[in-house]
Amino acid sequence: MKPIDVVALRAACVDIVLKVPRLPGYDEKLMGSLIGWLPGGTMGNFACALSRLGVSVGWSGSLGDDHLGRLVLEDFQRFGVDTKATKILPEQETHFTVVAVDPTGEKAVIVVHTLKEPPELASFQEDYVTQAKLLYLAPYDLDFASHVSRIAKEHRLLVAMDLEDSSPISSSNIGEILGAIDIAIFNRSGIGALYGEKAIEAALAGKMSGLEHIVEEVLSYGPELVAVTLGKDGCLISDGTDLVVERGFEVDVVDTTGAGDSFNAALVAGYLWDWDIGSIASFANAVGALAVTAYGPRGNLPTFPEVVEFLAGRGIALPV
């Protein structure tokens, strides 16, 4: 087997995806229909999307010794993701989520954590991840994130981190987190939780000064690249020298679940291929757009040729 370039850590589960007439309100009962029990999770989705783009990728984490865990492993195999560094926890249940999707493709997600994972990697997992070029994780567990960051630094590995508002990040610990990583990827709510939604709204209105200041501050902590995903509004990417703001592509949206994970996979791929940030932005926006055109977090993960064709139809060429 060829060497693994990227390892995604933990956060794989099964999504119970429901179709609803609208997202429910407080104390409201709605009738819905089951779309399916679909393997998901931020790191799992990322790994599958990256593999579809042609990057050698593995996933390392824990699963329960149950039918959901087997479903997750089978789907990784379907997408060509290496899972030899998986730890099966006996008599435990695999994480799952409940995802409600409305007719516009927008969603509401309830995450149910069931596994009791230690705040460190097992020795065979540590041996596995240190063979990669880049580690991808989210700081859902700060102890674990710190543990992995130390390993990465010792072995001179790149680290990319997905920073959402669901992560326990704040103004008091953001410097410590960002100081240990190379690529910081915020979603809209993640950057908004730290710096305020007004900065995002100003950026979308064309008033970039506030968001440029935020990006400069993030980069000052140590990352080489920072990105902010803005959903249908596109993205912002900066490497400290250049800053690109690119609008998203219009597509027929079916389900937005996993769109950010797909975007992040494309961004990491472009970074590893040493592309300019303008090309990375176009590529990542395209992958995220294609991913939302089917139900489920992995319903339409595009291949590299499919992305090239999508962009060529819009007059955009990639550096390939």
C-alpha positions as CSV (number, residue, x, y, z in Angstrom):
1,M,0.0,0.0,0.0
2,K,1.2,3.5,-0.8
3,P,2.2,5.8,2.1
4,I,-0.6,7.7,3.9
5,D,-0.3,11.4,3.2
6,V,-3.0,12.6,5.6
7,V,-4.6,11.1,8.7
8,A,-7.9,12.3,10.1
9,L,-8.4,11.7,13.8
10,R,-11.6,10.6,15.5
11,A,-15.1,12.1,15.0
12,A,-16.6,9.4,12.8
13,C,-20.2,8.3,13.4
14,V,-23.5,7.4,11.8
15,D,-26.0,10.1,10.8
16,I,-29.6,9.2,11.2
17,V,-30.9,11.5,8.4
18,L,-34.5,12.7,8.4
19,K,-36.4,14.7,5.8
20,V,-38.7,17.2,7.5
21,P,-41.1,19.9,6.0
22,R,-39.2,22.5,8.0
23,L,-36.8,22.6,10.9
24,P,-38.7,22.2,14.1
25,G,-39.3,25.0,16.6
26,Y,-39.6,24.9,20.4
27,D,-42.1,22.2,21.6
28,E,-43.1,21.4,18.0
29,K,-43.9,18.0,16.7
30,L,-43.3,17.3,13.0
31,M,-43.9,14.4,10.8
32,G,-40.7,13.3,9.0
33,S,-39.4,10.5,6.8
34,L,-36.2,8.5,7.1
35,I,-33.6,9.1,4.4
36,G,-31.2,6.6,5.9
37,W,-28.6,5.6,8.5
38,L,-25.6,7.2,6.8
39,P,-21.9,7.1,8.0
40,G,-20.7,10.6,8.8
41,G,-18.8,12.6,11.3
42,T,-16.6,15.6,10.5
43,M,-13.3,13.7,10.4
44,G,-14.9,10.7,8.6
45,N,-16.5,12.9,6.0
46,F,-13.2,14.8,5.5
47,A,-11.3,11.5,5.0
48,C,-13.7,10.1,2.4
49,A,-13.9,13.4,0.5
50,L,-10.1,13.7,0.4
51,S,-9.7,10.1,-0.8
52,R,-12.1,10.8,-3.7
53,L,-9.9,13.7,-4.7
54,G,-6.9,11.3,-5.1
55,V,-5.1,11.9,-1.8
56,S,-3.9,8.9,0.2
57,V,-5.7,9.2,3.5
58,G,-6.3,7.2,6.7
59,W,-8.6,7.5,9.6
60,S,-7.6,6.7,13.2
61,G,-10.0,6.7,16.1
62,S,-12.3,4.5,18.1
63,L,-15.5,2.7,17.2
64,G,-17.9,0.7,19.3
65,D,-18.2,-3.1,18.8
66,D,-21.6,-2.7,17.3
67,H,-23.5,-2.6,13.9
68,L,-22.9,1.2,13.6
69,G,-19.2,0.7,14.0
70,R,-19.2,-1.9,11.3
71,L,-21.2,0.4,9.1
72,V,-18.6,3.1,9.5
73,L,-15.8,0.8,8.6
74,E,-17.6,-0.6,5.6
75,D,-18.1,2.9,4.2
76,F,-14.5,3.9,4.8
77,Q,-13.6,0.8,2.7
78,R,-16.0,1.9,0.0
79,F,-14.2,5.2,-0.3
80,G,-10.7,3.8,-0.1
81,V,-9.8,5.2,3.4
82,D,-7.2,3.2,5.3
83,T,-8.5,2.1,8.8
84,K,-5.7,-0.1,10.1
85,A,-5.3,2.4,13.1
86,T,-8.9,1.9,14.3
87,K,-9.5,0.8,17.9
88,I,-12.6,-1.2,18.6
89,L,-14.0,-0.7,22.1
90,P,-15.8,-3.8,23.3
91,E,-19.3,-3.4,24.7
92,Q,-19.5,0.3,23.7
93,E,-21.8,2.0,21.2
94,T,-20.5,4.0,18.3
95,H,-21.3,7.8,18.2
96,F,-24.3,8.8,16.2
97,T,-26.2,12.0,15.2
98,V,-29.7,12.9,14.3
99,V,-29.9,15.2,11.3
100,A,-33.1,16.9,10.2
101,V,-33.0,18.3,6.6
102,D,-35.6,20.8,5.3
103,P,-36.7,21.3,1.7
104,T,-34.0,24.0,1.2
105,G,-31.3,21.6,2.2
106,E,-30.6,23.4,5.5
107,K,-30.2,21.1,8.5
108,A,-30.3,20.8,12.3
109,V,-27.9,18.4,13.9
110,I,-28.0,16.6,17.3
111,V,-24.7,14.9,18.2
112,V,-24.9,12.0,20.6
113,H,-21.5,11.0,22.1
114,T,-21.5,7.4,23.4
115,L,-17.9,6.3,23.3
116,K,-15.5,6.8,26.2
117,E,-12.3,7.6,24.5
118,P,-9.0,8.3,26.3
119,P,-7.4,11.8,25.9
120,E,-4.5,10.2,24.0
121,L,-3.6,7.9,21.1
122,A,-2.9,4.2,21.7
123,S,0.7,3.4,20.9
124,F,-0.1,1.7,17.6
125,Q,-2.2,4.7,16.6
126,E,0.7,7.1,17.4
127,D,3.1,5.0,15.3
128,Y,0.6,5.1,12.5
129,V,-0.1,8.9,12.5
130,T,3.6,9.8,12.7
131,Q,4.1,8.3,9.2
132,A,1.8,10.9,7.6
133,K,2.6,14.3,6.2
134,L,-0.4,16.0,7.8
135,L,-2.8,15.4,10.7
136,Y,-6.4,16.7,10.6
137,L,-8.5,17.1,13.7
138,A,-10.9,19.2,15.6
139,P,-10.4,20.4,19.2
140,Y,-13.6,18.8,20.6
141,D,-11.4,17.5,23.4
142,L,-8.7,20.0,24.3
143,D,-6.6,17.4,26.1
144,F,-6.6,15.2,23.1
145,A,-5.9,18.1,20.7
146,S,-2.9,19.1,22.9
147,H,-1.6,15.6,23.0
148,V,-1.8,15.2,19.2
149,S,-0.2,18.6,18.6
150,R,2.8,17.7,20.8
151,I,3.3,14.5,18.8
152,A,3.0,16.4,15.5
153,K,5.6,19.0,16.7
154,E,8.0,16.3,17.8
155,H,7.8,14.5,14.4
156,R,7.6,17.7,12.3
157,L,4.2,16.9,10.9
158,L,1.7,19.5,9.5
159,V,-1.5,20.0,11.5
160,A,-4.8,21.3,10.1
161,M,-7.6,22.0,12.5
162,D,-11.4,22.4,11.9
163,L,-12.6,25.1,14.3
164,E,-16.3,25.3,14.9
165,D,-18.4,27.0,17.5
166,S,-19.1,23.5,19.0
167,S,-15.4,23.2,19.9
168,P,-14.4,24.5,23.4
169,I,-12.4,27.4,22.0
170,S,-12.5,30.9,23.5
171,S,-10.4,34.1,23.6
172,S,-8.5,32.6,26.6
173,N,-7.2,29.5,24.8
174,I,-7.3,30.3,21.1
175,G,-3.7,31.4,21.2
176,E,-2.5,28.1,22.6
177,I,-4.6,26.1,20.0
178,L,-3.5,28.2,17.0
179,G,0.1,28.2,18.0
180,A,0.4,24.5,17.5
181,I,-1.2,24.2,14.0
182,D,-0.3,25.1,10.4
183,I,-3.8,25.4,8.8
184,A,-6.7,26.9,10.7
185,I,-10.1,26.4,9.1
186,F,-13.0,28.3,10.7
187,N,-16.6,27.9,9.7
188,R,-18.9,31.0,9.9
189,S,-20.2,30.3,13.4
190,G,-16.7,29.4,14.6
191,I,-15.2,32.7,13.7
192,G,-18.4,34.5,14.7
193,A,-18.2,32.9,18.2
194,L,-14.8,34.3,18.7
195,Y,-14.9,37.7,17.0
196,G,-18.6,38.5,16.5
197,E,-21.0,37.9,13.6
198,K,-20.7,41.6,12.6
199,A,-17.3,41.0,11.2
200,I,-18.7,38.3,8.9
201,E,-21.6,40.5,7.8
202,A,-19.2,43.4,7.0
203,A,-17.0,41.1,4.9
204,L,-20.0,39.9,2.9
205,A,-21.0,43.5,2.4
206,G,-17.6,44.3,0.9
207,K,-16.2,46.0,4.0
208,M,-13.1,43.8,4.5
209,S,-11.2,45.9,7.1
210,G,-12.7,44.2,10.1
211,L,-12.2,40.6,8.8
212,E,-8.7,41.4,7.5
213,H,-7.7,42.4,11.0
214,I,-9.1,39.2,12.4
215,V,-7.2,37.1,9.8
216,E,-4.0,38.9,10.6
217,E,-4.5,38.2,14.3
218,V,-5.1,34.5,13.7
219,L,-2.0,34.3,11.5
220,S,0.1,36.0,14.1
221,Y,-0.4,33.0,16.5
222,G,1.5,30.8,14.1
223,P,-0.6,29.2,11.3
224,E,0.6,29.5,7.7
225,L,-2.9,29.5,6.3
226,V,-6.3,30.5,7.6
227,A,-9.6,30.0,5.9
228,V,-13.1,31.0,6.8
229,T,-15.9,29.0,5.2
230,L,-19.1,31.0,4.6
231,G,-21.5,28.4,3.3
232,K,-23.3,29.5,0.1
233,D,-21.4,32.9,0.4
234,G,-18.1,31.2,-0.4
235,C,-14.9,31.6,1.6
236,L,-12.0,33.7,2.7
237,I,-8.4,32.4,2.6
238,S,-5.2,34.1,3.6
239,D,-1.6,33.1,3.8
240,G,-0.4,36.3,5.3
241,T,0.8,37.7,1.9
242,D,-2.4,37.3,-0.1
243,L,-6.0,37.3,0.9
244,V,-8.8,35.9,-1.4
245,V,-12.5,36.3,-0.9
246,E,-14.5,34.1,-3.3
247,R,-18.2,33.7,-3.6
248,G,-19.8,30.3,-3.7
249,F,-21.2,28.5,-6.8
250,E,-24.9,28.3,-7.4
251,V,-26.1,24.7,-7.5
252,D,-29.4,22.9,-6.7
253,V,-29.0,22.3,-3.0
254,V,-30.4,19.1,-1.6
255,D,-28.6,18.6,1.8
256,T,-25.8,20.8,3.2
257,T,-24.6,18.1,5.7
258,G,-20.9,17.5,5.2
259,A,-20.4,20.5,2.8
260,G,-17.8,22.1,5.1
261,D,-16.0,18.8,5.6
262,S,-15.7,18.4,1.8
263,F,-14.5,22.0,1.4
264,N,-11.8,21.4,4.1
265,A,-10.7,18.3,2.3
266,A,-10.2,20.2,-1.0
267,L,-8.4,23.0,0.8
268,V,-5.9,20.6,2.4
269,A,-5.4,18.9,-0.9
270,G,-4.6,22.2,-2.7
271,Y,-2.3,23.1,0.1
272,L,-0.4,19.8,-0.2
273,W,-0.2,20.3,-3.9
274,D,1.4,23.8,-3.3
275,W,-1.3,25.7,-5.2
276,D,-1.9,29.4,-4.9
277,I,-4.7,30.4,-2.6
278,G,-6.9,31.6,-5.4
279,S,-6.9,28.2,-7.0
280,I,-7.4,26.6,-3.6
281,A,-10.5,28.8,-3.0
282,S,-12.0,27.9,-6.4
283,F,-11.3,24.2,-5.9
284,A,-12.6,24.0,-2.4
285,N,-15.8,26.0,-3.2
286,A,-16.5,23.7,-6.1
287,V,-16.1,20.5,-4.0
288,G,-18.3,22.0,-1.3
289,A,-20.9,22.9,-3.9
290,L,-21.0,19.5,-5.5
291,A,-21.3,17.8,-2.1
292,V,-24.6,19.5,-1.3
293,T,-26.4,18.1,-4.4
294,A,-27.5,14.8,-2.8
295,Y,-28.7,13.6,0.5
296,G,-26.3,12.6,3.2
297,P,-22.8,13.8,4.1
298,R,-21.2,11.6,1.4
299,G,-24.0,11.5,-1.1
300,N,-22.1,13.2,-3.8
301,L,-18.4,13.5,-3.0
302,P,-16.8,14.4,-6.3
303,T,-13.6,13.0,-7.9
304,F,-10.9,15.3,-9.1
305,P,-11.8,15.1,-12.8
306,E,-15.4,15.9,-11.9
307,V,-14.3,19.1,-10.1
308,V,-12.1,20.0,-13.0
309,E,-15.0,19.6,-15.4
310,F,-17.3,21.6,-13.1
311,L,-14.9,24.5,-12.9
312,A,-14.1,24.4,-16.6
313,G,-17.7,24.9,-17.4
314,R,-17.5,28.2,-15.4
315,G,-14.3,29.3,-17.1
316,I,-11.9,28.4,-14.3
317,A,-8.8,26.4,-14.9
318,L,-6.8,24.7,-12.1
319,P,-3.0,24.5,-12.0
320,V,-2.8,20.9,-13.1
